[in-house]
Amino acid sequence: MTLVNRFSASFFLSSAVLAASALLGISAGTGLLSFRVFLVILFGLFILIILSAGERAFEIGMMIWVLLFALGYRTIQVSTYFRLHPLIVLLYFLGALYLLRRREPEESAVSPATQVVLIIGFLFWVNGWLQGLLRGRRWDLMVTEALNFLAIVPTFALVRHVARRPLALRRLLQAFYAVGVFIAGTGIFEYTFTDFARSALKGVANTDNIIFISGITAFERASFALWGSPAATFICLLVLPVALPCFAWAKSLHAKAIIIAGAVCLLISIYIGGYRSIWALTGVLVMVALLSRRNLLVTVIGATLSAFAISLVPEAGQERFVQALEVIQGISYDNSIITREKRFNDALVTGLIYPLGVGWGGTGWAHSDVAQVTGNLGLTAGIAFVVWYLLTLWQIWRIQQRRLTDPLALGLLCSFIGVGGLLLLQGVQVLPQLILPCWFIWALVHTYTQQVRESKYAA
């Protein structure tokens, strides 16, 4: 970048900061300042920062995008069934810039296999619109799911583009870990200091039920009021394995201690979130992390520490998990689990009855993206979706088994298993704040495996 360009960028950025400060001052002075107004002004500032970043525009833009995972359920109501999330706006803005950029000579082309996946996926995506329109479904009911699924394309493209720079992939993961620990920390703070959190967050978040009772076991669940839902623990689950590479990258004992403390916060937040499926997935990730290293000493020590941690779980938590197992065995009854099972089965049956699906938004919320894709887009689309995931999982598994000492490979493997668990057991495609972190991890895994095959990444 020339001196003139640097001066222009600095002048542009300074002007943007001053303009944002002026707007905040005017809004506060006129009594119009609210949290939503503050977010709009801040979001506009982020856009201007990206535009002034020059060659690093996409890297800075993706860093900001990852940090915006902390926004949670803050959306703008556009119509009856459609809410616009800042994450979607920023992602598609960056995607548009990516399409308009000047292609660099050394930039590698998309592989033939990726091209095939994109073409097949696009055909299924268009079919979802056609099936919905033929059934007279409202556009705003379909657009959320359609946009959320299409978002995988700019996510893959941007992560791949940014990761070409040295250390860029590392910085993205560190930002992801930081935002996950922030979400976990705020949730734990609300859960521990309920009265203070209720007064501090008044007007910013819904603080009516910071802690609520769930199930016949009377388990006290955290609402994660600042983020907007206990589903915040979905992100915490995906972030937890990232502690492995972040710990390895930390240079000092102080930094390593912070990483460990963050991992503890993530585990606590997953517990107080109260999702039994997330508890089970956490156990699966721990087992995979211990066994995939093929080190007997590490496995024994890890298993011992895990058993000790489980023994510290309060009785209410143990009863809640045992009750879920009894429901699965048919011994006990839980309306939540029964309802989820019914929605899952109904969506699969819909996919079998209608081979082309019933279109975007047709099956409602099936609490399983595998079942929902099958019902919305048809049985073939559901199978293709599962096969694509399994092929990616097989690739990262093979790489991890060849690179046993690479914490990044293990962290991405475990996090990607978490993605599969969420897609199968929870259903996250209807909300951008839930599905975009999954697409982000999927894009990181895809990029990492591609770089390893091209020998561009060294353990």
Wavefront OBJ file of the C-alpha trace (Angstrom):
o trace
v 0.000 0.000 0.000
v 1.423 3.407 -0.971
v 1.830 6.307 1.455
v -1.103 8.083 -0.201
v -3.328 5.036 0.241
v -2.284 4.701 3.873
v -3.071 8.359 4.477
v -6.463 7.943 2.782
v -7.263 4.862 4.845
v -6.257 6.579 8.097
v -8.274 9.676 7.210
v -11.269 7.534 6.248
v -11.062 5.525 9.479
v -10.634 8.597 11.672
v -13.609 10.257 10.003
v -15.687 7.108 10.585
v -14.804 7.009 14.294
v -15.623 10.695 14.700
v -18.926 10.260 12.857
v -19.882 7.284 15.024
v -18.958 9.222 18.175
v -21.054 12.174 17.015
v -24.059 9.956 16.296
v -23.765 8.316 19.725
v -23.557 11.749 21.372
v -26.557 13.077 19.468
v -28.608 9.967 20.240
v -27.730 10.157 23.926
v -28.427 13.900 24.076
v -31.842 13.579 22.450
v -32.840 10.578 24.546
v -33.021 8.302 21.503
v -30.076 6.117 22.478
v -31.015 2.480 22.983
v -29.096 -0.741 22.785
v -30.413 -1.359 19.264
v -29.399 2.141 18.119
v -25.985 1.590 19.666
v -25.608 -1.697 17.763
v -26.625 -0.099 14.463
v -24.049 2.684 14.881
v -21.378 0.193 15.948
v -22.212 -2.063 13.019
v -21.890 0.856 10.616
v -18.502 1.645 12.135
v -17.406 -1.953 11.554
v -18.377 -1.690 7.886
v -16.313 1.484 7.503
v -13.340 -0.134 9.285
v -13.471 -3.030 6.825
v -13.665 -0.694 3.843
v -10.629 1.233 5.078
v -8.542 -1.872 5.824
v -7.184 -2.267 2.302
v -5.402 -5.586 1.738
v -6.449 -6.915 5.153
v -10.136 -6.076 4.696
v -11.300 -9.700 4.618
v -9.126 -10.797 7.529
v -10.337 -7.937 9.733
v -13.893 -8.425 8.492
v -13.904 -12.109 9.401
v -12.390 -11.358 12.804
v -15.208 -8.895 13.483
v -17.730 -11.420 12.181
v -16.493 -14.109 14.570
v -16.590 -11.687 17.507
v -20.192 -10.821 16.608
v -21.166 -14.375 17.614
v -21.468 -12.751 21.052
v -24.551 -10.792 19.900
v -26.803 -13.796 20.325
v -30.487 -13.215 19.657
v -30.281 -9.506 18.765
v -32.066 -9.153 15.448
v -34.084 -6.615 13.460
v -37.714 -7.490 12.730
v -38.263 -7.178 8.966
v -41.612 -8.943 8.577
v -43.849 -11.336 10.464
v -41.621 -14.395 10.008
v -38.296 -12.851 9.100
v -35.730 -11.322 11.428
v -32.444 -10.008 10.057
v -29.341 -10.789 12.092
v -26.182 -8.618 11.897
v -24.133 -11.772 11.325
v -25.997 -12.456 8.096
v -25.728 -8.838 6.952
v -21.970 -8.685 7.556
v -21.336 -12.098 6.002
v -23.155 -11.280 2.775
v -21.516 -7.845 2.694
v -18.091 -9.507 2.887
v -19.231 -12.042 0.308
v -20.172 -9.239 -2.089
v -16.769 -7.598 -1.574
v -15.144 -10.969 -2.229
v -16.916 -11.284 -5.569
v -15.940 -7.727 -6.551
v -12.281 -8.071 -5.537
v -9.446 -8.323 -8.017
v -8.348 -11.941 -8.266
v -4.739 -12.461 -7.248
v -2.464 -14.432 -9.627
v -1.325 -16.917 -6.981
v -4.836 -17.633 -5.769
v -5.677 -21.290 -6.335
v -8.894 -22.293 -8.069
v -11.705 -24.182 -6.384
v -11.147 -27.934 -6.609
v -13.389 -29.998 -8.935
v -14.839 -31.880 -5.959
v -15.841 -28.596 -4.308
v -17.388 -27.402 -7.562
v -19.513 -30.549 -7.746
v -20.678 -30.059 -4.133
v -21.581 -26.423 -4.861
v -23.573 -27.320 -7.977
v -25.496 -30.139 -6.265
v -26.127 -27.974 -3.211
v -27.377 -25.078 -5.356
v -29.831 -27.353 -7.182
v -31.248 -28.571 -3.860
v -31.387 -24.970 -2.619
v -33.389 -23.796 -5.657
v -35.676 -26.820 -5.366
v -36.474 -25.762 -1.796
v -37.778 -22.442 -3.117
v -39.768 -24.088 -5.917
v -41.459 -26.595 -3.609
v -42.345 -23.880 -1.113
v -43.739 -21.498 -3.737
v -45.790 -24.275 -5.347
v -47.414 -24.865 -1.959
v -48.189 -21.167 -1.494
v -45.803 -20.708 1.411
v -44.971 -17.145 2.463
v -41.625 -15.796 1.268
v -40.617 -14.534 4.710
v -41.232 -17.984 6.190
v -38.844 -19.524 3.678
v -36.190 -16.831 3.440
v -34.619 -17.377 6.869
v -33.766 -21.031 6.296
v -32.792 -20.375 2.677
v -30.416 -17.536 3.604
v -28.939 -19.482 6.503
v -28.148 -22.451 4.260
v -26.803 -20.314 1.435
v -24.501 -18.650 3.979
v -22.257 -21.708 3.876
v -20.963 -20.539 0.469
v -19.542 -17.130 1.523
v -18.347 -18.657 4.803
v -16.285 -21.297 2.988
v -14.982 -18.795 0.437
v -13.980 -16.158 2.997
v -12.334 -18.578 5.424
v -10.396 -20.136 2.552
v -9.323 -16.705 1.282
v -8.304 -15.360 4.697
v -6.445 -18.540 5.706
v -3.949 -18.039 2.861
v -2.147 -15.494 5.044
v 0.309 -16.894 7.612
v -1.235 -17.235 11.078
v -4.660 -16.056 9.841
v -6.359 -19.366 10.613
v -4.804 -19.279 14.073
v -6.143 -15.781 14.721
v -9.636 -16.771 13.655
v -9.615 -19.692 16.081
v -8.240 -17.531 18.893
v -11.011 -15.002 18.292
v -13.556 -17.845 18.320
v -12.168 -19.118 21.623
v -12.269 -15.626 23.124
v -15.896 -15.044 22.151
v -16.880 -18.488 23.463
v -15.253 -17.828 26.834
v -16.962 -14.417 26.939
v -20.373 -16.025 26.362
v -19.627 -18.660 28.994
v -18.310 -16.122 31.486
v -21.306 -13.800 31.219
v -23.671 -16.740 31.595
v -21.885 -17.950 34.727
v -21.870 -14.405 36.127
v -25.635 -14.082 35.631
v -26.179 -17.497 37.201
v -24.009 -16.709 40.232
v -24.961 -13.071 40.887
v -28.601 -13.156 39.845
v -29.841 -9.981 41.557
v -26.908 -7.863 40.399
v -27.200 -9.212 36.844
v -30.931 -8.480 36.805
v -30.343 -4.813 37.679
v -27.232 -4.429 35.493
v -28.871 -5.898 32.396
v -32.199 -4.109 32.792
v -33.173 -2.616 29.442
v -30.427 -4.570 27.671
v -31.752 -8.123 27.999
v -34.791 -10.010 29.241
v -33.998 -10.596 32.901
v -37.344 -12.003 34.054
v -35.985 -15.546 34.340
v -32.195 -15.501 34.632
v -32.554 -18.904 36.319
v -35.505 -21.162 35.537
v -36.576 -24.581 36.751
v -36.648 -27.342 34.153
v -38.034 -30.859 34.241
v -39.317 -33.063 37.015
v -35.859 -33.065 38.586
v -36.222 -29.302 39.257
v -32.872 -28.587 37.664
v -31.936 -24.883 37.799
v -30.945 -23.801 34.290
v -29.206 -20.585 33.293
v -31.043 -18.510 30.688
v -27.906 -16.720 29.396
v -29.976 -13.537 29.350
v -27.332 -11.323 27.758
v -26.872 -13.749 24.862
v -30.569 -14.506 24.697
v -30.992 -18.250 25.296
v -29.446 -21.328 26.945
v -28.610 -22.321 23.365
v -25.501 -20.206 23.933
v -23.988 -23.463 25.184
v -24.092 -24.789 21.602
v -21.315 -22.323 20.794
v -19.530 -23.212 24.041
v -19.513 -26.876 22.933
v -17.884 -25.989 19.605
v -15.376 -23.679 21.264
v -14.271 -26.120 23.979
v -11.982 -28.278 21.756
v -10.322 -25.111 20.438
v -8.673 -24.869 23.865
v -6.231 -27.574 22.690
v -4.529 -25.570 19.910
v -4.884 -22.300 21.832
v -3.069 -23.857 24.791
v -0.283 -25.081 22.498
v 0.044 -21.648 20.886
v 0.232 -19.812 24.222
v 3.802 -18.719 24.891
v 3.813 -18.007 28.630
v 2.545 -19.833 31.704
v 0.233 -16.904 32.359
v -1.351 -17.276 28.922
v -1.680 -21.044 29.338
v -3.386 -20.527 32.714
v -5.893 -18.190 31.059
v -6.657 -20.819 28.413
v -7.248 -23.467 31.090
v -9.478 -21.100 33.083
v -11.443 -20.416 29.913
v -11.925 -24.143 29.314
v -13.245 -24.546 32.870
v -15.698 -21.693 32.256
v -16.876 -23.399 29.068
v -17.483 -26.674 30.919
v -19.396 -24.925 33.703
v -21.522 -23.021 31.194
v -22.353 -26.247 29.348
v -23.513 -27.737 32.650
v -25.693 -24.835 33.769
v -27.193 -24.593 30.275
v -28.996 -27.820 31.102
v -29.064 -29.440 27.636
v -28.611 -33.137 28.270
v -27.661 -33.800 24.662
v -24.867 -31.216 24.983
v -23.669 -32.935 28.154
v -23.531 -36.236 26.273
v -21.730 -34.634 23.316
v -19.181 -33.115 25.686
v -18.475 -36.597 27.024
v -18.066 -37.889 23.472
v -15.595 -35.110 22.646
v -13.565 -35.859 25.775
v -13.402 -39.559 24.888
v -12.370 -38.811 21.311
v -9.687 -36.401 22.509
v -8.296 -39.022 24.910
v -8.439 -42.058 22.631
v -7.372 -40.429 19.361
v -3.918 -39.627 20.752
v -3.248 -43.365 21.171
v -1.257 -42.674 24.311
v -2.092 -44.966 27.243
v -0.756 -42.613 29.909
v -2.711 -39.631 28.543
v -5.865 -41.755 28.307
v -5.573 -43.033 31.896
v -4.853 -39.603 33.375
v -7.603 -37.995 31.322
v -10.144 -40.659 32.239
v -9.265 -40.288 35.931
v -9.672 -36.518 35.819
v -12.947 -36.890 33.916
v -14.306 -39.327 36.494
v -13.302 -36.939 39.273
v -15.050 -34.048 37.485
v -18.231 -36.095 37.061
v -18.215 -36.896 40.768
v -18.334 -33.154 41.470
v -21.541 -32.709 39.473
v -24.420 -31.818 41.843
v -27.072 -34.450 42.483
v -29.723 -32.488 40.552
v -27.572 -32.637 37.437
v -26.942 -36.352 37.788
v -30.661 -37.009 38.259
v -31.496 -34.936 35.180
v -29.138 -36.947 32.993
v -30.254 -40.308 34.423
v -33.874 -39.328 33.823
v -33.082 -38.713 30.143
v -31.586 -42.218 29.890
v -34.717 -43.666 31.514
v -36.907 -41.888 28.946
v -34.858 -43.409 26.116
v -35.274 -46.851 27.722
v -39.015 -46.289 28.109
v -38.863 -46.366 31.920
v -39.675 -42.700 32.515
v -41.525 -39.886 30.718
v -40.274 -36.462 29.649
v -42.483 -34.311 27.429
v -39.489 -32.429 25.977
v -37.761 -35.586 24.747
v -41.008 -37.122 23.479
v -41.840 -33.946 21.529
v -38.382 -33.835 19.960
v -38.647 -37.478 18.933
v -42.061 -36.880 17.331
v -40.850 -33.862 15.350
v -37.786 -35.805 14.211
v -39.885 -38.734 13.000
v -42.478 -36.485 11.323
v -39.786 -34.644 9.335
v -38.212 -37.917 8.159
v -41.609 -39.308 7.158
v -42.295 -36.108 5.210
v -39.068 -36.638 3.259
v -40.100 -40.203 2.457
v -43.614 -39.241 1.339
v -42.435 -36.253 -0.735
v -39.173 -37.214 -2.521
v -38.568 -33.575 -3.538
v -39.451 -32.255 -0.096
v -42.016 -29.642 0.883
v -39.766 -26.589 0.532
v -38.026 -24.198 2.890
v -39.879 -23.798 6.176
v -42.171 -26.703 5.361
v -41.414 -28.931 8.347
v -41.179 -26.198 10.973
v -38.527 -26.834 13.614
v -37.700 -30.538 13.620
v -34.977 -30.188 16.301
v -32.650 -32.016 13.918
v -31.152 -30.488 10.810
v -30.662 -33.919 9.278
v -34.397 -34.594 9.569
v -35.322 -31.032 8.619
v -33.216 -31.058 5.442
v -34.783 -34.400 4.533
v -38.310 -33.063 5.031
v -37.736 -29.676 3.399
v -35.605 -30.707 0.421
v -36.293 -34.424 0.056
v -34.695 -37.753 0.949
v -31.897 -37.397 -1.613
v -30.912 -34.020 -0.191
v -30.888 -35.417 3.347
v -28.642 -38.310 2.317
v -26.321 -35.970 0.373
v -26.057 -33.675 3.405
v -25.118 -36.555 5.714
v -22.640 -38.010 3.193
v -20.942 -34.625 2.769
v -20.536 -34.309 6.522
v -19.218 -37.857 6.912
v -16.697 -37.427 4.088
v -15.377 -34.248 5.701
v -15.242 -36.004 9.077
v -13.312 -38.892 7.510
v -10.790 -36.482 6.007
v -10.067 -34.633 9.252
v -9.951 -37.960 11.146
v -7.336 -39.396 8.768
v -5.241 -36.249 9.001
v -5.431 -36.252 12.791
v -4.344 -39.882 12.924
v -1.306 -39.031 10.787
v -0.528 -35.937 12.871
v -1.031 -37.147 16.425
v 1.065 -34.343 17.887
v -0.804 -31.560 16.088
v -3.266 -29.997 18.590
v -4.970 -28.083 15.792
v -5.937 -31.296 14.002
v -7.351 -32.774 17.219
v -9.153 -29.560 18.151
v -10.794 -29.241 14.743
v -11.727 -32.943 14.730
v -13.482 -32.693 18.106
v -15.169 -29.411 17.256
v -16.410 -30.861 13.965
v -17.846 -33.861 15.809
v -19.666 -31.294 17.947
v -21.057 -29.745 14.756
v -22.396 -33.133 13.695
v -23.978 -33.646 17.089
v -25.755 -30.295 16.937
v -26.988 -30.908 13.394
v -28.343 -34.314 14.394
v -29.721 -33.697 17.890
v -30.648 -30.030 18.125
v -31.552 -28.401 14.825
v -29.842 -25.050 14.357
v -30.508 -24.053 10.742
v -33.505 -21.854 11.594
v -31.404 -19.320 13.531
v -28.290 -17.652 12.063
v -26.721 -17.190 15.497
v -26.711 -20.988 15.860
v -25.999 -22.274 12.362
v -23.247 -19.805 11.383
v -20.788 -21.036 14.064
v -21.366 -24.544 12.661
v -20.658 -23.393 9.096
v -17.578 -21.567 10.418
v -16.115 -24.739 11.962
v -16.995 -26.731 8.845
v -15.204 -24.129 6.688
v -12.138 -24.212 8.969
v -11.983 -28.006 8.771
v -12.372 -27.949 4.990
v -9.673 -25.293 4.616
v -7.289 -27.034 7.000
v -7.634 -30.415 5.284
v -7.080 -28.776 1.917
v -3.966 -26.965 3.151
v -2.570 -30.182 4.607
v -3.097 -31.997 1.319
v -1.342 -29.142 -0.481
v 1.448 -29.185 2.184
v 0.772 -25.546 3.076
v 0.298 -26.173 6.770
v 2.948 -27.629 9.053
v 2.176 -29.042 12.491
l 1 2 3 4 5 6 7 8 9 10 11 12 13 14 15 16 17 18 19 20 21 22 23 24 25 26 27 28 29 30 31 32 33 34 35 36 37 38 39 40 41 42 43 44 45 46 47 48 49 50 51 52 53 54 55 56 57 58 59 60 61 62 63 64 65 66 67 68 69 70 71 72 73 74 75 76 77 78 79 80 81 82 83 84 85 86 87 88 89 90 91 92 93 94 95 96 97 98 99 100 101 102 103 104 105 106 107 108 109 110 111 112 113 114 115 116 117 118 119 120 121 122 123 124 125 126 127 128 129 130 131 132 133 134 135 136 137 138 139 140 141 142 143 144 145 146 147 148 149 150 151 152 153 154 155 156 157 158 159 160 161 162 163 164 165 166 167 168 169 170 171 172 173 174 175 176 177 178 179 180 181 182 183 184 185 186 187 188 189 190 191 192 193 194 195 196 197 198 199 200 201 202 203 204 205 206 207 208 209 210 211 212 213 214 215 216 217 218 219 220 221 222 223 224 225 226 227 228 229 230 231 232 233 234 235 236 237 238 239 240 241 242 243 244 245 246 247 248 249 250 251 252 253 254 255 256 257 258 259 260 261 262 263 264 265 266 267 268 269 270 271 272 273 274 275 276 277 278 279 280 281 282 283 284 285 286 287 288 289 290 291 292 293 294 295 296 297 298 299 300 301 302 303 304 305 306 307 308 309 310 311 312 313 314 315 316 317 318 319 320 321 322 323 324 325 326 327 328 329 330 331 332 333 334 335 336 337 338 339 340 341 342 343 344 345 346 347 348 349 350 351 352 353 354 355 356 357 358 359 360 361 362 363 364 365 366 367 368 369 370 371 372 373 374 375 376 377 378 379 380 381 382 383 384 385 386 387 388 389 390 391 392 393 394 395 396 397 398 399 400 401 402 403 404 405 406 407 408 409 410 411 412 413 414 415 416 417 418 419 420 421 422 423 424 425 426 427 428 429 430 431 432 433 434 435 436 437 438 439 440 441 442 443 444 445 446 447 448 449 450 451 452 453 454 455 456 457 458 459
